[in-house]
Amino acid sequence: MTAATAATLVVGATGTTGSRTAARLVAAGRPVRAASRRATPLPGAEPVRFDWYDRATFAEALVGCDRVYLVPPVGEPDPAPVMLPFLRLARAAGLRRAVLLSSSAVPRGGPAVGAVHEALPGLFAEWAVLRPSWFMQNFTGVHPHADGIRGEGVVRTATGEGRVGFVDAEDIAAVAVRALTDGPAPNRELVLTGPEALGYDDIARIAGEVLGRPVVHRRLTPEELTATLAERMPARFAALLADLDRAIAEGAEDRVTDTVLRVTGRPPSGFREVVAKELTARRR
């Protein structure tokens, strides 16, 4: 197996960033094994069944691969016990590069995937940790914010006046492909944002202008948000998300970086541009 023939394993290949990363790799002529629980076919990629909670799927998914894009299990507040056995197996199987999707809100060694971030450099000689800000697609795809905007004209958060450098998932995928394929590997974390920091009042206003009808930002307390989210996800994960909103309210995400431009050579997409394109597409 040479670098030219070895495949990239994309874990979470049907998800928001995984699907975009797989598509970009295929478009670049790279062999891709698209891993998902149902081995869903993706154009130009080889589907493979993979389930973080079924270790029997691990070894087969790694066959023929020399690098991996890692999306943690969705909704898992402590993914390290699930992910680390797979990563050790991947290293033993000869994979040399791993790119992990984390979050700007989760530092190395922090909660959620922070423990995996901390372990990654000790497992792979070539690595990168992507730490994107909150996705613009939260307002256009499958997410409570998007559902609230489309169904009620409401965005509910506990962020108060806090601002976020929302980032387009396409920009995350573009950086992921470079981190997976460039030589040498980044061997560092990459904090990804869009071109400006926006508050949720701004988000509601822009979404309303795009839709041509009012959208409002309804401000909740962290406790109220936890109760609301717990209606559709595990209570422990709902509390984690509410705590992240609390951090936003305190200014933790009020920043922009030049990482997308520096890595890809083009500026990141703006919020209005992305939302206008994707909300309009969903209305057709």
Residue, then its C-alpha position, 0 to 999 in steps of 0.5 A: m500500500t502506497a500513499a497514492t493507493a491508500a484510502t482515507l477513512v472518513v468516520g461520520a461520512t453522512g454527517t455535516t462535515g464528514s459528507r463534505t470532507a468525503a466529497r472533497l477528497v473524492a473530487a481531488g481523486r483520493p480513495v475514500r472509505a465512507a464509514s457510517r452505521r448503515a454503510t450508506p453509499l456516497p458518490g465515488a467513495e467505498p461505503v463501510r459499516f462503522d459504529w463507535y459502539d460496536r468494536a466488531t466494526f473497527a478492524e474492517a473499516l481500517v482495511g486499506c487506509d493510512r489516514v482517518y478523519l474522526v467525527p466523535p459519536v454524536g451526543e456522547p458527553d464522554p467519548a474518550p472510552v469509546m474512541l481511544p480503543f479505535l485509535r489504538l487499533a488504527r495506530a497498530a494497523g499502520l495508520r499514520r495520520a489522524v484529523l479529529l473534529s473537536s470544537s472551539a469551545v473544548p480545549r485540549g484535556g477539557p470536557a467531551v472530546g478534549a481528552v481525545h485531543e490530548a491523547l492524539p499526539g501520543l498516538f500518531a506522528e501526523w495529526a491535527v485537531l480541528r476546533p471550529s466555532w459553532f456551525m452556520q448549518n445549525f440554522t439551516g440543517v437538522h438542529p433545534h435552531a433550524d427547526g425553531i427558525r423554520g417552524e416558529g420563527v424563534v431561536r432559543t439560547a442562553t447566550g444573552e449578548g454573547r457573540v460567536g464567530f460562526v463557521d461554514a461547514e464547507d470551510i471546515a471540510a476544506v481545512a480538513v482535506r488540507a490537514l489530511t493530505d498536505g505534507p507535512a501534517p499540521n501537528r497542531e490544533l486549528v481554531l476555525t471561525g467565519p469572518e465575523a462574530l455575531g450575536y443571536d439577535d443578529i442571527a435572528r435578524i438576518a434569518g428573518e430578512v432571508l425568509g421574509r418574515p420575523v425571526v426572534h431571539r428568545r433569551l432563556t436561562p441556562e436552566e430553562l435551556t437545559a429543560t428545553l433541550a432535554e425534551r429531545m436529547p439525553a439530559r446530561f448532554a443538554a446540560l453540557l450544551a446549556d453550559l456552553d451557551r453560558a460560556i458564550a454569554e461570558g464572551a468565550e466565543d467572541r473571536v475570529t481567526d484567519t485559519v481558513l484563509r491561511v490553510t485554504g488560500r481563500p476567505p471563509s464564507g459569511f453567515r448571510e451568504v450561507v444562510a441565504k443559499e441553504l434556507t432558500a434551497r430548502r424552501r424550493 
